[in-house]
Amino acid sequence: MACLTVGSAMAQTTGSTLSSMYESSSDSTGPVKLNSSNRTTQDTSSQSTAASTQTGKETRKRDRYVPGEFEIYVNKLLGIDLKDPEVIDQLKRADLDQDNPNLYLLRQQQQQSGVVTTKVISPEMVIRRLGYDLMLDDSQQQRGLNGDADGPRMAPADYLIGIGDEIQVTAWGSVDADMRLTVDRSGRITIPRVGPVLVAGVRYGDLNEVVRNRFGQVFKNFQVSTSLGKLRSIRIYVTGFTAKPGAYTVSSLATIVNALVRAGGPSAAGSFRQIELRRNGRTVATFDAYDLLLKGDKSSDRALQAEDVIHIGAVGPQVAVLGSVNKQSIVELKPGETVDDVLAMAGGVNAVADRTRVSVERLSERTDKRVVELALPAQAKASVVNGDVLRVFSSVNTAIPQYKQYKRVTVEGEVAKPGEYVLPPTATLPDAIQAAGGLTPQAYVFGTDFSRESVRQSQQENYDRALRDMETELTKYATTQRAASADEAAANAQRAASTERLVNRLRAVRPTGRVVLQLETNAKQLPALTVEDGDRLLIPNRPMTVGVFGSVFNGGSFLLNDGASVDDILKLAGGPTRGADSSGTFVIRANGTVVSAKQSSSGWLGFGSNLTGLQALPGDTVFVPEEMNKTTFIQEAKDWTQILYQFGLGAAALKTIKN
């Protein structure tokens, strides 16, 4: 028997056109070559029309997801008003943001104490129904039209071959063939020199054997391999409470999940747990999307056939889960599900959750007790009803009294073992030093830097309040200024710019939370002050210098001699300059206290300071400020000349009147 070669081309004919499908040529030393060159297609005009119609339908701009009333209520409990026009506008902008489709900001302007603030809400803060992620954007739906989301890329063994499927046949041995054949309206494929083969209704797993048997009727000593190429399209319907009900053209491999994704999933009024597959007027399968979403179980997902109907029922009872859970969401209930089931749907409680209790806010009891608390795990099997809002508390926010708390304290500097220590509830500063191994011989207890987090927060609040008050006063002062000339207007503008720079610099300052300890200069231990969680102790070594800065001739740090006074240190720096405000000189001690010249009444220094005789201590910092409101002799002479001139005019006028 002569060998046969079939060229790689699509062959699809009827029996009447079989002779025109190939050309044969014989060679005594080579195989007979048969070329399937006429690449016709099975009457696809109707399919093309349907596909184009469906494409036109599905590429329309998809409407923004409209939340249900229960979703609006739950989000309002968290301070997010989904009915606010500004929020709605921001959501629409987020839908149009193709660069960052999963990242958007919602800004709500609120009036608080006369200051407009901006509230930023991240996408994770908006509570949605479990399964909301099935709602796809336009770009994802368009990818589905191109076949990327219509079904699995490999056909299962039980897939039934149908009209319009493309079958790739490869043969080798006594016959050499590589063909792409499309199942015609009769359910057959026609192979040159072999004839028609009925494949419609054949399982994909049995296809290779069916084709092999047909080849065996003509050839011997050959091998055959078959696979599916381009698959046919089928029309299905999605009805009920869905985002976009209607007819859809999908791949013949599509399943219930693929159809739901194509239709945008259930709407706000649709159920994720009551989805029916109807075929020939009968319900052949019921699909619960939560099995797939929560468990990864796709066993109830069925393959679709032409003219199937997927019906989405109305949403069932809904419960919201808020607080310390892995995913705050709104879940749909089935009969008999409990608090434990609801928490499992939310991914369980997170690491900081209080696992001993949960609160339930019932809409049905809103006018009565409204909120009840359930003990866990004893009441984990308690039933929940439609409209309940479960809140899981955070252990972080559940603080025990200070006298019961163990304290985490950091000790640094001149101690034997610097580090972080956990101390008993009643521990004091000396206990912290003892836990760190005690002081070293170089420790300078008087200069201890003790900072506390609660004090820092209080300082920050007071500082911000004072800064706001100062800004208000400066603004009032600037708006009430009147300029009689261009020079005064320029001076006012310059003062306003300087004031703005000053406010910006002050705004950058952050309090440290340091607590000034009232210690003697030769103190050997700290006061018995009870520590708090987060306290920090820094014991410095004994410094040997004193710093002098400000309006002096040579600022810097100077070696401290025993018995030296502040006057002596100022002399080492050359003393105050001519423009210095000596009466405003002050000294910052190592322990954080401040001594100013205006406090002291010990006499006058040679440079005009009241700090004569004040002993300088290790670690002191002396600051001499610059005199701010100073005028030159020429300016003063000019002012006095104007005064005398005005006085002379007044005297002359009085004399004229008298005469």
Secondary structure, DSSP 8 states (H G I E B T S, - for coil): ---EEEEEEE----GGGGGGS------SSS-EEE--------S-HHHHHHHHHHHHHHTS--------HHHHHHHHHTT--TT-HHHHHHHHHHHH-SSSTT---EEEEEEETTEEEEEEE-GGGS--BTTGGG---HHHHHHHHTTSSSS-SS--TT-B--TT-EEEEEEEESEEEEEEEE--TTSEEEETTTEEEE-TT-BHHHHHHHHHHHHHTT--SEEEEEEE-S--EEEEEEEESBSS-EEEEEETT-BHHHHHHHTTSB-TTEEEEEEEEEETTEEEEEE-HHHHHHH---TT--B--TT-EEEEEE---EEEEEESBSS-EEEE--TT-BHHHHHHHTT-B-TTEEEEEEEEE-GGGTTTT-EEEEETTTTTT-B--TT-EEEEEESTT----GGG--EEEEEEESBSS-EEEEE-TT-BHHHHHHHTT-B-TTB-GGG-EEE-HHHHHHHHHHHHHHHHHHHHHHHHHHHT---SSHHHHHHHHHHHHHHHHHHHHHHT-----EE-----TT--S----B--TT-EEEE-B---EEEEEESBSS-EEEE--TT-BHHHHHHHTT-B-TTB-GGG-EEE-TTS-EEETTT--S---TTS-S-TT-B--TT-EEEE-B-SS---HHHHHHHHHHHHHHHHHHHHHHHHHH-
